Amino acid sequence: MQTDILVIGGGASGLMAARSAAAQARADGSPLQVTLLEKMPRPARKLMISGKGRCNFTNAKAWNDFSTHIEEGSRFVKNAFYGFDSAAAIAFFEREGMKTVVERGDRAFPASHHASDVVDTLVRSCLSEGVKIVTDCTVAEVSLDAKGRFLARCADGSEYRAQKLILATGGLSYPGTGSTGDGYRFAAAFGHTLTPTFPSLTALVPEGYKDGGGKALKGHIPRETPLSALGGKLCGVQLKNIGARLFIGGNCVEEHFGDVDFTDGGLEGPLGFAMSRKCVKALLNGNKACVELDLKSGVPADEFAARVTGLWKAQGGRLRAVLGALLPRELVPAFIAAHGNSVKGPGTLAAALRGWRFPIAGFVGYERAVVTAGGVPTAEVSPKTMESRLQKGLFLCGELLDIDCTTGGYNIQTAFSTGALAGRSAASSPAL
Ligand SMILES: Cc1cc2nc3c(=O)[nH]c(=O)nc-3n(C[C@H](O)[C@H](O)[C@H](O)COP(=O)(O)OP(=O)(O)OC[C@H]3O[C@@H](n4cnc5c(N)ncnc54)[C@H](O)[C@@H]3O)c2cc1C
């Protein structure tokens, strides 16, 4: 089959790229056929589960603030962001009939809080611009044909030829949504390299949290690994407004304040995620990592010590009773299991509450990581157009590139911004 612009991948970046390409071509008076191939039965499975099903589709911060939430690739993203920023994303969805709300931390959602509204709006916009969406179509390989056109061979035997190719296949996280890293291979077919990938925004697994059946667990610890006795006591505990410090090789490299959740994966929630990128990278590099939780962050040290001493005396040194007055009830058994033997008096108890140390054994992998860090190096792609510097007519966008952000709507927005630019550029660049 023949088309003008072929987009591989129907996630946030691919849908935005396809509709932007078609809209640009229409505006230029040269309608081009844009075809999008998506391997799953429906597009954008990942958007459907994003933001816990509510899809935090952008963050309304202006660039100076927004860019501080881009962990890797912020200089590269800047031009794409200015071409389609968060205000433009909100305006786009409103114009297309989807009401939006901006909540705490400038995070924008569909007003319905249904991620399906974001997906439906994107798909409807693509279709109304004339984009042909082919689902259940897994691209197996890409190359150039004898006439220098892009050729995509699909698993079902079909073939697509195009003047321009946009790769929007995402990263490796949540492979059940279709993102299995195929794009790295497609990009490599045109000479692109790969900055090593690793899971980010993922659960950190403390030592002793999972039951390795006698084997020491290390590195990637799959989420389904059973909990140990300690893990069983902690799993389900949610801690609000606490302090957390990340130590790498004995040095404190990050300090945060906020909420931590202990789940069947390990230590996550906003603080766990915030520390995960640096922590996973350190573990993969063979360094030791430790998270220290301050359960009474914000209370002056001497005031807290006096309170613990008073409680200790009042309760006659009965640890469980003292802890009952200081901690959420569900945390007490785990705290006693971890510190029962080392608490000798109010001094050691206060110190343990201000600095509960969790040496980190490993992390949950791509199976449940929110994003993939690493990817196709941005140095190999033009930030002005998203066109490959190695292959004319080839464009790359979204999580496939070596770009990743913190939580808060930044990842989807960068997928939208880079996708919109790739689409506009593919439509307006000269035919090969
Ligand atoms: C659980 C979860 C929650 C998240 N919540 C948020 C959030 O609230 N806010 C936020 O900003 N970010 C969130 N993210 C991250 C965000 O969803 C992604 O960064 C973003 O969707 C990436 O978009 P993308 O288009 O680059 O890739 P994807 O969305 O991964 O899309 C890639 C598409 O390409 C298709 N594809 C892959 N290979 C092929 C092939 N060979 N042939 C055909 N098609 C192929 C895939 O099926 C997929 O549909 C979340 C991620 C997860 C996993």
The ligand as an ORCA input file, in Angstrom:
! r2SCAN-3c Opt
* xyz 0 1
  C       0.594      3.390     34.180
  C       1.068      4.634     33.513
  C       0.536      5.860     33.884
  C       0.999      7.039     33.286
  N       0.415      8.221     33.628
  C       0.858      9.372     33.051
  C       0.201     10.609     33.320
  O      -0.823     10.669     34.005
  N       0.742     11.728     32.768
  C       1.841     11.708     31.952
  O       2.269     12.748     31.476
  N       2.428     10.526     31.624
  C       1.949      9.377     32.139
  N       2.530      8.182     31.790
  C       3.612      8.181     30.756
  C       2.997      8.438     29.376
  O       1.805      7.684     29.246
  C       3.972      8.070     28.246
  O       5.190      8.726     28.454
  C       3.420      8.471     26.883
  O       2.159      7.866     26.669
  C       4.379      8.067     25.761
  O       3.748      8.275     24.530
  P       4.370      7.664     23.201
  O       3.416      7.987     22.099
  O       5.761      8.091     23.040
  O       4.433      6.107     23.433
  P       3.217      5.001     23.760
  O       2.137      5.721     24.421
  O       3.958      3.958     24.429
  O       2.741      4.626     22.319
  C       3.471      3.809     21.443
  C       2.500      3.052     20.548
  O       3.230      2.396     19.523
  C       2.656      1.126     19.295
  N       3.667      0.248     18.702
  C       4.829     -0.156     19.256
  N       5.493     -0.967     18.409
  C       4.735     -1.075     17.302
  C       4.892     -1.805     16.100
  N       5.941     -2.598     15.855
  N       3.901     -1.708     15.136
  C       2.813     -0.915     15.362
  N       2.625     -0.229     16.510
  C       3.572     -0.302     17.469
  C       2.225      0.676     20.689
  O       1.241     -0.328     20.631
  C       1.732      1.982     21.298
  O       0.348      2.164     21.112
  C       2.047      6.995     32.320
  C       2.568      5.757     31.939
  C       2.087      4.594     32.515
  C       2.658      3.273     32.074
*
